[in-house]
Amino acid sequence: MGQKKLFLIVNPCSGKAKMRTSLFGVVEALSAEGYTVTVYPTKFQGDATDTVANLKNGEYDRIVVCGGDGTLNEVITGLMRSEIDCPIGYIPAGTLNEWSTGLNISKNIVTAAKDAATGEETRLDIGKFDDKYFSYTASFGAFTSASYSAPQDVKNVLGQAAYVFEGVKSLGNIKPIHLKFICEEREIEGDFLFGAISNSMSVGGIVKFDQSVVKLNDGLFEVLLIRNPDNILKLQPLIDGILRRELDREGMEFFHTKEITVCGGEDVSWTLDGEYCEGKETVKISNVHNAINLILPKKG
């Protein structure tokens, strides 16, 4: 039996650039599990997508991503576009690492590397946003711009607090967005302050879901919409409801669906896994069931 081959994609700029000092430990941990490791440091935004899309099916036994949620998104996009079916390991080295936290992936880089080499393969859903893909969330409105508007050097110093700070700042500039949401189960139209179509335990570091309402491989999204209140005094109870995870308050819409069409969003700024995405008049968002094979830490 030949040596197992592993392709390690590293974003040297993610988070506090901690991979610059941890790379040797990561490669050592992966090699100790019998892998020949090829290291590829990304050079620009979108590089990971292009690099993975140009790989051949079966060229590597495993792909491991070391970076933030945006880097993971790029790798998954490359796999989806090229239709390569290869297990993915994730070593979170970004600032927020929202998705990995909900998946119980270690925040310790070397531990996460060992788990990426020895963990269990688990099928997970992926979102499709027209011709783009997202790992865990497509969102708009209040709080969502915090992920891409907070400067990288501020993120490096403050960590998650940078997202909260930017999110709170956005509250003073909220402008309601008139949209129509169409899915198999319902049709909703109105003025909204925030919306998220997600497959994650949290969105933007601020909106967090109870574990009982989220399943990452059930073929369904969790959809949360916050309506614009007709009275400014009703805004605080909505914010309080988000923080307390009470999603049945007046002005909130929370439901599950496998597919949703958003109309009227030409001027809406979306974020896909924390990265800016320009809006369109009509966007179709669909759940790609069991699309990727993610390596998660062994249980027990």
ZAZA-417613 format. One record per residue: x negated, y negated, z negated of N, C-alpha, C in turn; residue number from 1; residue in one letter. Coordinates in steps of 0.2 Angstrom, whole numbers. Atoms other than C-alpha are relative to their C-alpha. Layout:
BEGIN
<torba <X Y Z> <X Y Z> <X Y Z> NUM "A">
...
END
This chain:
BEGIN
<torba <-4 6 0> <0 0 0> <-4 -6 0> 1 "M">
<torba <4 6 0> <-7 -17 5> <1 -5 -5> 2 "G">
<torba <-1 5 5> <-10 -32 -6> <6 -4 2> 3 "Q">
<torba <-6 4 -1> <6 -42 -9> <-3 -7 1> 4 "K">
<torba <2 6 -2> <5 -59 -2> <5 -5 -2> 5 "K">
<torba <-4 5 3> <12 -75 -10> <-2 -7 3> 6 "L">
<torba <1 6 -2> <14 -92 -3> <2 -6 -5> 7 "F">
<torba <-1 5 5> <12 -106 -16> <0 -7 3> 8 "L">
<torba <-1 7 -2> <19 -123 -11> <0 -5 -6> 9 "I">
<torba <1 4 5> <13 -137 -22> <1 -7 2> 10 "V">
<torba <-1 7 -1> <19 -155 -23> <-5 -3 -5> 11 "N">
<torba <4 3 5> <4 -164 -31> <2 -6 -3> 12 "P">
<torba <-3 7 2> <14 -180 -34> <6 1 -5> 13 "C">
<torba <-6 -1 4> <28 -172 -44> <-1 -2 -7> 14 "S">
<torba <0 2 7> <32 -178 -62> <-6 -4 -2> 15 "G">
<torba <6 3 2> <16 -183 -70> <-6 2 3> 16 "K">
<torba <6 -3 -4> <5 -175 -57> <-4 5 -4> 17 "A">
<torba <3 -4 5> <2 -162 -70> <-3 6 4> 18 "K">
<torba <2 -5 -4> <-1 -149 -56> <-8 0 2> 19 "M">
<torba <7 1 -1> <-18 -157 -53> <-5 3 -5> 20 "R">
<torba <5 -3 5> <-25 -150 -69> <3 7 -2> 21 "T">
<torba <-3 -7 2> <-14 -134 -70> <0 5 6> 22 "S">
<torba <-1 -4 -5> <-16 -127 -53> <-4 7 -1> 23 "L">
<torba <4 -6 1> <-30 -115 -57> <3 5 -5> 24 "F">
<torba <-4 -4 5> <-20 -108 -72> <6 4 4> 25 "G">
<torba <-6 -3 -4> <-5 -105 -60> <-3 5 5> 26 "V">
<torba <3 -5 -4> <-16 -96 -47> <-2 6 -3> 27 "V">
<torba <3 -5 4> <-24 -86 -60> <6 5 -2> 28 "E">
<torba <-6 -3 2> <-7 -81 -67> <3 5 5> 29 "A">
<torba <-3 -3 -6> <0 -76 -50> <-5 6 3> 30 "L">
<torba <5 -5 -2> <-16 -67 -45> <0 6 -5> 31 "S">
<torba <1 -5 5> <-16 -57 -61> <6 6 1> 32 "A">
<torba <-6 -4 -1> <1 -49 -55> <-1 4 7> 33 "E">
<torba <1 -4 -6> <-7 -42 -39> <1 -4 6> 34 "G">
<torba <-1 4 -6> <-4 -56 -27> <-6 -3 3> 35 "Y">
<torba <5 5 -4> <-16 -64 -14> <4 -6 1> 36 "T">
<torba <-4 6 0> <-11 -82 -16> <-3 -5 5> 37 "V">
<torba <2 6 -4> <-11 -95 -2> <3 -6 -2> 38 "T">
<torba <-2 7 3> <-10 -113 -9> <1 -5 6> 39 "V">
<torba <-1 5 -5> <-2 -126 2> <3 -7 -4> 40 "Y">
<torba <-3 6 3> <-1 -144 -6> <4 -4 6> 41 "P">
<torba <-4 4 -4> <12 -155 2> <-3 -7 1> 42 "T">
<torba <3 7 -2> <7 -171 11> <4 -6 1> 43 "K">
<torba <-5 5 -1> <23 -180 14> <7 2 -1> 44 "F">
<torba <-7 -2 1> <41 -180 12> <3 4 6> 45 "Q">
<torba <-2 -4 -5> <49 -166 22> <-5 5 2> 46 "G">
<torba <6 -4 -2> <32 -157 24> <2 7 -2> 47 "D">
<torba <-1 -7 3> <38 -142 13> <5 3 5> 48 "A">
<torba <-5 -2 -5> <53 -140 25> <-3 3 6> 49 "T">
<torba <3 -2 -7> <43 -140 41> <-4 6 -1> 50 "D">
<torba <5 -6 1> <30 -128 33> <3 6 -1> 51 "T">
<torba <-3 -6 1> <42 -115 27> <4 2 6> 52 "V">
<torba <-4 -2 -6> <53 -116 43> <-5 3 5> 53 "A">
<torba <5 -3 -5> <37 -111 53> <-3 6 -2> 54 "N">
<torba <3 -6 2> <33 -96 43> <4 6 3> 55 "L">
<torba <-3 -5 -3> <37 -79 50> <4 5 -5> 56 "K">
<torba <-4 -4 5> <50 -67 42> <-5 6 -2> 57 "N">
<torba <4 -6 2> <40 -54 32> <-8 -2 -1> 58 "G">
<torba <7 3 1> <24 -65 32> <-3 0 -7> 59 "E">
<torba <2 0 7> <24 -66 14> <5 3 -4> 60 "Y">
<torba <-5 -4 4> <32 -56 0> <4 -4 -5> 61 "D">
<torba <-3 5 5> <36 -71 -11> <-2 -7 2> 62 "R">
<torba <2 7 0> <36 -90 -10> <2 -3 -6> 63 "I">
<torba <0 4 6> <33 -100 -25> <0 -7 1> 64 "V">
<torba <0 7 0> <37 -118 -27> <-2 -3 -6> 65 "V">
<torba <2 3 6> <28 -129 -39> <1 -8 1> 66 "C">
<torba <-2 7 -1> <36 -147 -40> <6 -1 -3> 67 "G">
<torba <-7 2 2> <52 -156 -43> <6 3 3> 68 "G">
<torba <-6 -3 -4> <70 -152 -38> <0 -2 7> 69 "D">
<torba <0 2 -7> <67 -162 -22> <-5 5 4> 70 "G">
<torba <5 -5 -4> <52 -150 -17> <4 6 1> 71 "T">
<torba <-4 -6 0> <63 -135 -21> <5 -1 6> 72 "L">
<torba <-5 1 -5> <77 -142 -10> <-3 0 7> 73 "N">
<torba <4 -1 -7> <64 -144 5> <-1 7 2> 74 "E">
<torba <1 -7 -1> <59 -126 3> <6 4 2> 75 "V">
<torba <-6 -3 -2> <76 -120 3> <3 -2 6> 76 "I">
<torba <-2 3 -7> <81 -131 18> <-4 4 5> 77 "T">
<torba <4 -4 -5> <67 -123 27> <2 7 1> 78 "G">
<torba <-2 -6 0> <72 -106 23> <7 1 3> 79 "L">
<torba <-7 0 -3> <90 -109 28> <0 -1 7> 80 "M">
<torba <0 2 -7> <86 -117 44> <-4 6 5> 81 "R">
<torba <3 -5 -3> <74 -103 49> <3 7 -1> 82 "S">
<torba <-3 -6 2> <85 -89 42> <-5 5 -3> 83 "E">
<torba <5 -4 3> <70 -82 33> <3 2 -7> 84 "I">
<torba <-2 -3 7> <75 -70 18> <-6 2 -4> 85 "D">
<torba <6 -2 4> <61 -71 6> <1 -3 -7> 86 "C">
<torba <-1 3 7> <62 -72 -13> <-4 -6 -2> 87 "P">
<torba <3 7 2> <58 -89 -21> <-1 0 -7> 88 "I">
<torba <1 1 7> <50 -92 -37> <-1 -8 -1> 89 "G">
<torba <0 7 1> <51 -109 -45> <-4 -2 -7> 90 "Y">
<torba <4 3 5> <38 -118 -56> <2 -7 -1> 91 "I">
<torba <-2 7 1> <46 -134 -62> <-5 -5 -2> 92 "P">
<torba <5 4 2> <34 -148 -62> <2 -8 1> 93 "A">
<torba <-2 6 -1> <45 -163 -59> <2 -4 -7> 94 "G">
<torba <-2 5 6> <52 -177 -71> <6 3 -4> 95 "T">
<torba <-7 -2 3> <70 -170 -74> <1 7 0> 96 "L">
<torba <-1 -8 0> <70 -152 -68> <7 2 -2> 97 "N">
<torba <-7 -1 3> <89 -152 -70> <2 8 2> 98 "E">
<torba <-2 -7 -2> <92 -135 -60> <-3 5 -4> 99 "W">
<torba <4 -6 3> <78 -125 -68> <2 0 -8> 100 "S">
<torba <-2 0 7> <84 -130 -86> <6 4 -1> 101 "T">
<torba <-6 -4 1> <101 -122 -83> <-1 7 2> 102 "G">
<torba <1 -7 -2> <93 -107 -76> <-5 4 -5> 103 "L">
<torba <4 -2 6> <82 -105 -92> <-7 2 3> 104 "N">
<torba <6 0 -2> <66 -107 -82> <-5 -4 -4> 105 "I">
<torba <5 3 5> <51 -111 -93> <-2 -7 2> 106 "S">
<torba <3 6 -2> <45 -129 -94> <-8 0 0> 107 "K">
<torba <7 -1 0> <28 -122 -97> <-3 3 7> 108 "N">
<torba <2 -2 -7> <19 -121 -80> <-3 7 0> 109 "I">
<torba <3 -6 -1> <9 -106 -83> <5 6 -2> 110 "V">
<torba <-5 -5 1> <23 -96 -91> <5 0 6> 111 "T">
<torba <-5 0 -5> <35 -101 -77> <-4 3 6> 112 "A">
<torba <4 -3 -5> <21 -95 -65> <0 8 -1> 113 "A">
<torba <-1 -7 2> <21 -78 -74> <7 3 2> 114 "K">
<torba <-7 -2 -1> <40 -77 -73> <1 0 8> 115 "D">
<torba <-1 0 -7> <39 -81 -54> <-3 6 3> 116 "A">
<torba <3 -6 -3> <28 -66 -51> <3 6 -3> 117 "A">
<torba <-3 -6 3> <37 -54 -63> <7 0 -1> 118 "T">
<torba <-8 1 2> <55 -60 -64> <4 4 4> 119 "G">
<torba <-5 -3 -3> <71 -53 -58> <3 -4 6> 120 "E">
<torba <-3 3 -5> <78 -57 -41> <8 -1 -1> 121 "E">
<torba <-7 1 1> <95 -65 -42> <3 -5 6> 122 "T">
<torba <-4 4 -5> <107 -71 -28> <3 -6 -2> 123 "R">
<torba <-4 6 2> <113 -89 -29> <3 -4 6> 124 "L">
<torba <-3 4 -5> <124 -101 -20> <-4 -6 2> 125 "D">
<torba <3 6 -2> <118 -115 -10> <5 -5 4> 126 "I">
<torba <-4 5 -3> <127 -131 -4> <-2 -2 7> 127 "G">
<torba <2 3 -6> <128 -137 14> <4 -6 1> 128 "K">
<torba <-2 7 0> <131 -155 17> <-1 -2 8> 129 "F">
<torba <1 0 -7> <135 -156 36> <-6 4 2> 130 "D">
<torba <6 -4 -2> <118 -151 43> <-6 1 -5> 131 "D">
<torba <5 0 5> <108 -153 27> <2 5 -6> 132 "K">
<torba <-1 -5 5> <107 -142 12> <-2 -3 -7> 133 "Y">
<torba <1 2 7> <107 -145 -7> <0 6 -5> 134 "F">
<torba <0 -6 5> <102 -133 -21> <5 0 -5> 135 "S">
<torba <-4 0 6> <113 -139 -35> <5 -6 0> 136 "Y">
<torba <-5 5 1> <122 -156 -32> <0 -5 6> 137 "T">
<torba <-1 6 -5> <129 -169 -19> <4 -4 -4> 138 "A">
<torba <-4 4 4> <135 -184 -28> <-1 -7 2> 139 "S">
<torba <0 7 -2> <139 -203 -26> <2 -4 -6> 140 "F">
<torba <-3 5 5> <143 -218 -36> <-5 -1 -6> 141 "G">
<torba <4 1 6> <138 -222 -54> <-5 5 -2> 142 "A">
<torba <5 -5 2> <122 -214 -61> <-4 3 5> 143 "F">
<torba <3 -4 -5> <118 -205 -45> <-6 -3 3> 144 "T">
<torba <6 3 -3> <106 -218 -38> <-6 0 -5> 145 "S">
<torba <5 0 5> <96 -217 -54> <-6 5 2> 146 "A">
<torba <6 -5 -2> <86 -202 -47> <-4 -2 5> 147 "S">
<torba <5 3 -5> <79 -211 -32> <-2 -7 -1> 148 "Y">
<torba <2 7 1> <79 -229 -38> <-5 -1 -6> 149 "S">
<torba <5 1 5> <69 -226 -54> <-7 1 3> 150 "A">
<torba <6 -1 -3> <51 -229 -49> <-4 6 -2> 151 "P">
<torba <3 -6 2> <40 -214 -49> <-5 -1 -6> 152 "Q">
<torba <5 1 5> <27 -222 -61> <4 -1 -7> 153 "D">
<torba <-5 1 6> <42 -226 -73> <2 7 -2> 154 "V">
<torba <-2 -7 2> <48 -208 -72> <-6 4 -3> 155 "K">
<torba <6 -3 3> <30 -202 -76> <-1 -2 -7> 156 "N">
<torba <1 2 7> <30 -212 -92> <6 2 -4> 157 "V">
<torba <-6 -1 4> <48 -211 -98> <3 7 0> 158 "L">
<torba <-3 -6 -1> <53 -194 -91> <8 -1 1> 159 "G">
<torba <-7 0 -1> <72 -191 -93> <3 -7 -2> 160 "Q">
<torba <-2 7 3> <74 -208 -102> <0 -5 6> 161 "A">
<torba <0 4 -6> <70 -216 -85> <7 0 4> 162 "A">
<torba <-7 -2 -4> <86 -208 -77> <6 -3 -4> 163 "Y">
<torba <-6 2 4> <97 -213 -92> <0 -8 1> 164 "V">
<torba <1 7 -1> <90 -231 -91> <3 -3 6> 165 "F">
<torba <-2 2 -6> <93 -233 -73> <8 1 1> 166 "E">
<torba <-7 -1 0> <110 -225 -75> <4 -5 -4> 167 "G">
<torba <-3 5 4> <115 -237 -88> <0 -7 3> 168 "V">
<torba <1 6 -3> <109 -252 -78> <5 0 6> 169 "K">
<torba <-4 0 -6> <120 -246 -63> <8 -1 -2> 170 "S">
<torba <-7 1 2> <136 -248 -74> <2 -7 1> 171 "L">
<torba <-1 7 -1> <135 -267 -72> <2 -1 7> 172 "G">
<torba <-1 1 -7> <136 -265 -53> <4 5 3> 173 "N">
<torba <-4 -5 -3> <149 -252 -51> <5 -3 5> 174 "I">
<torba <-5 2 -5> <159 -254 -35> <5 6 2> 175 "K">
<torba <-4 -6 -1> <174 -243 -33> <0 2 8> 176 "P">
<torba <0 -3 -7> <174 -232 -17> <6 3 2> 177 "I">
<torba <-6 -3 -2> <190 -228 -8> <-2 6 5> 178 "H">
<torba <1 -6 -4> <189 -210 -2> <6 5 0> 179 "L">
<torba <-5 -5 0> <200 -195 3> <-4 7 -1> 180 "K">
<torba <3 -7 1> <195 -177 -3> <5 5 2> 181 "F">
<torba <-5 -5 -3> <203 -163 7> <-3 7 -1> 182 "I">
<torba <2 -6 0> <201 -145 2> <6 5 0> 183 "C">
<torba <-5 -5 -1> <211 -129 3> <6 0 -5> 184 "E">
<torba <-4 0 6> <219 -131 -14> <4 -7 -1> 185 "E">
<torba <-3 7 1> <223 -150 -14> <-3 -5 4> 186 "R">
<torba <2 6 -4> <221 -167 -6> <1 -6 -5> 187 "E">
<torba <0 6 5> <216 -182 -17> <-3 -6 3> 188 "I">
<torba <2 6 -3> <214 -200 -12> <1 -6 -5> 189 "E">
<torba <0 6 5> <210 -216 -22> <-7 -3 0> 190 "G">
<torba <7 3 1> <196 -227 -28> <-4 3 -5> 191 "D">
<torba <4 -4 5> <182 -218 -37> <-6 -4 -1> 192 "F">
<torba <7 2 2> <167 -223 -47> <-5 5 1> 193 "L">
<torba <5 -5 0> <158 -207 -47> <3 7 3> 194 "F">
<torba <-2 -6 -3> <159 -190 -38> <-6 5 0> 195 "G">
<torba <5 -5 -1> <149 -174 -39> <3 7 2> 196 "A">
<torba <-2 -7 -2> <151 -158 -29> <-6 4 -2> 197 "I">
<torba <6 -3 2> <139 -146 -38> <0 7 -2> 198 "S">
<torba <0 -7 2> <133 -129 -43> <-6 0 -5> 199 "N">
<torba <5 1 5> <123 -134 -58> <3 -1 -7> 200 "S">
<torba <-3 1 7> <125 -136 -77> <0 -8 -1> 201 "M">
<torba <0 7 1> <121 -155 -75> <-1 -4 6> 202 "S">
<torba <1 5 -6> <121 -170 -63> <-3 -6 -2> 203 "V">
<torba <3 6 1> <109 -184 -64> <-3 -1 -7> 204 "G">
<torba <3 0 6> <103 -180 -81> <5 -3 -5> 205 "G">
<torba <-5 3 5> <119 -188 -89> <6 4 0> 206 "I">
<torba <-6 -4 0> <134 -178 -83> <-2 8 -1> 207 "V">
<torba <2 -7 1> <133 -161 -91> <6 4 -1> 208 "K">
<torba <-6 -5 0> <145 -146 -89> <-1 5 -6> 209 "F">
<torba <0 -6 5> <150 -133 -102> <-2 6 4> 210 "D">
<torba <2 -6 -3> <142 -116 -98> <6 4 2> 211 "Q">
<torba <-5 -4 -1> <159 -108 -98> <4 -2 7> 212 "S">
<torba <-4 2 -6> <165 -118 -82> <-4 1 6> 213 "V">
<torba <4 0 -6> <150 -115 -71> <-3 7 1> 214 "V">
<torba <3 -7 -2> <145 -99 -62> <-4 -2 7> 215 "K">
<torba <4 2 -5> <130 -101 -50> <0 4 6> 216 "L">
<torba <-1 -4 -6> <135 -87 -38> <7 3 1> 217 "N">
<torba <-7 -2 -1> <154 -86 -38> <3 -3 7> 218 "D">
<torba <-2 3 -6> <155 -95 -21> <4 -6 0> 219 "G">
<torba <-4 6 1> <163 -110 -28> <-4 -6 -3> 220 "L">
<torba <3 6 3> <158 -128 -32> <4 -2 -6> 221 "F">
<torba <-3 4 5> <162 -138 -47> <1 -7 2> 222 "E">
<torba <-1 6 -2> <170 -154 -42> <2 -5 -5> 223 "V">
<torba <-2 5 5> <171 -169 -54> <0 -7 4> 224 "L">
<torba <-2 7 -3> <179 -186 -48> <2 -4 -6> 225 "L">
<torba <-2 5 5> <180 -201 -59> <3 -6 4> 226 "I">
<torba <-4 5 -4> <194 -213 -53> <-2 -7 -3> 227 "R">
<torba <1 7 3> <192 -232 -55> <6 -2 -4> 228 "N">
<torba <-6 2 5> <202 -238 -70> <3 -6 2> 229 "P">
<torba <-3 6 -1> <215 -251 -68> <-1 -5 -5> 230 "D">
<torba <2 5 6> <209 -259 -84> <-7 1 -2> 231 "N">
<torba <7 -1 2> <191 -262 -89> <-1 4 -6> 232 "I">
<torba <1 -3 6> <195 -256 -106> <1 8 0> 233 "L">
<torba <-1 -8 -1> <199 -238 -99> <-7 3 2> 234 "K">
<torba <6 -2 -2> <181 -237 -93> <-4 4 -6> 235 "L">
<torba <4 -3 5> <173 -233 -110> <3 7 -2> 236 "Q">
<torba <-3 -7 1> <185 -218 -113> <-3 5 5> 237 "P">
<torba <3 -4 -6> <179 -211 -96> <-7 2 -1> 238 "L">
<torba <7 -1 1> <161 -213 -100> <-1 5 -6> 239 "I">
<torba <0 -4 6> <164 -205 -118> <2 7 2> 240 "D">
<torba <-2 -6 -2> <173 -191 -109> <-6 4 3> 241 "G">
<torba <5 -3 -3> <158 -187 -98> <-5 2 -5> 242 "I">
<torba <5 -1 5> <146 -188 -113> <2 6 -4> 243 "L">
<torba <-2 -5 4> <157 -176 -123> <2 6 4> 244 "R">
<torba <-2 -6 -5> <161 -164 -108> <7 1 -1> 245 "R">
<torba <-7 -1 0> <179 -167 -110> <3 -3 7> 246 "E">
<torba <-1 2 -6> <184 -167 -92> <7 0 2> 247 "L">
<torba <-7 0 -2> <203 -167 -93> <3 -7 -2> 248 "D">
<torba <-3 6 2> <205 -185 -98> <3 -4 6> 249 "R">
<torba <-3 4 -5> <215 -198 -89> <-5 -3 5> 250 "E">
<torba <5 3 -5> <206 -204 -73> <-5 5 2> 251 "G">
<torba <5 -5 -2> <196 -188 -71> <3 6 4> 252 "M">
<torba <-2 -6 -4> <198 -174 -58> <-5 5 0> 253 "E">
<torba <5 -5 0> <189 -158 -61> <3 7 2> 254 "F">
<torba <-3 -6 -3> <192 -142 -51> <-6 4 4> 255 "F">
<torba <5 -4 -4> <183 -128 -41> <3 1 7> 256 "H">
<torba <-2 -1 -7> <183 -126 -22> <-6 3 3> 257 "T">
<torba <6 -2 -4> <172 -117 -9> <-2 -4 6> 258 "K">
<torba <1 5 -6> <174 -131 4> <4 -6 -1> 259 "E">
<torba <-3 6 0> <178 -149 4> <-2 -5 5> 260 "I">
<torba <2 5 -5> <179 -163 17> <2 -7 -4> 261 "T">
<torba <0 7 3> <176 -181 11> <1 -5 6> 262 "V">
<torba <-2 5 -5> <184 -195 22> <-1 -7 -2> 263 "C">
<torba <1 7 2> <180 -213 22> <-6 -2 -3> 264 "G">
<torba <6 1 3> <162 -212 16> <-5 -3 4> 265 "G">
<torba <5 2 -5> <153 -221 30> <-5 -5 -4> 266 "E">
<torba <4 4 4> <146 -234 17> <-2 3 -7> 267 "D">
<torba <2 -3 6> <143 -222 3> <-7 3 0> 268 "V">
<torba <7 -3 1> <125 -218 -3> <1 6 -4> 269 "S">
<torba <0 -6 4> <124 -200 -8> <-7 2 -2> 270 "W">
<torba <6 -3 2> <111 -190 -17> <1 7 1> 271 "T">
<torba <0 -8 0> <107 -172 -13> <-6 2 -4> 272 "L">
<torba <5 -3 5> <97 -164 -27> <-5 -6 -2> 273 "D">
<torba <4 6 2> <91 -182 -32> <-3 -4 5> 274 "G">
<torba <3 4 -5> <86 -188 -15> <5 -3 4> 275 "E">
<torba <-4 5 -4> <94 -202 -5> <3 4 6> 276 "Y">
<torba <-3 -2 -6> <106 -197 9> <5 -5 2> 277 "C">
<torba <-4 5 -3> <115 -209 20> <7 3 1> 278 "E">
<torba <-6 -2 0> <134 -207 20> <3 0 8> 279 "G">
<torba <-4 -1 -6> <146 -203 35> <7 -1 -1> 280 "K">
<torba <-7 1 1> <164 -207 39> <3 6 -2> 281 "E">
<torba <-3 -6 2> <168 -189 37> <-6 5 -1> 282 "T">
<torba <5 -5 2> <157 -176 28> <3 7 -2> 283 "V">
<torba <-2 -7 2> <160 -157 27> <-5 3 -5> 284 "K">
<torba <4 -3 5> <153 -149 11> <2 7 -1> 285 "I">
<torba <-2 -7 1> <153 -130 10> <-5 4 -4> 286 "S">
<torba <4 -4 4> <147 -117 -2> <-3 6 4> 287 "N">
<torba <3 -6 -3> <135 -104 6> <-1 5 -5> 288 "V">
<torba <0 -5 5> <138 -89 -5> <-6 4 0> 289 "H">
<torba <6 -5 0> <123 -79 -11> <-5 -2 5> 290 "N">
<torba <4 2 -6> <112 -89 1> <-8 2 -1> 291 "A">
<torba <7 0 1> <95 -88 -8> <-1 6 -5> 292 "I">
<torba <2 -5 5> <86 -75 -18> <-5 -3 -5> 293 "N">
<torba <4 4 4> <79 -84 -33> <-3 5 -6> 294 "L">
<torba <3 -4 6> <66 -76 -46> <2 -3 -6> 295 "I">
<torba <-1 3 6> <72 -79 -63> <-3 5 -6> 296 "L">
<torba <3 -3 6> <64 -74 -80> <4 7 -2> 297 "P">
<torba <-4 -6 2> <68 -56 -85> <3 -1 -7> 298 "K">
<torba <-4 1 6> <81 -55 -99> <-2 4 -5> 299 "K">
<torba <2 -4 5> <77 -49 -116> <-8 0 -2> 300 "G">
END
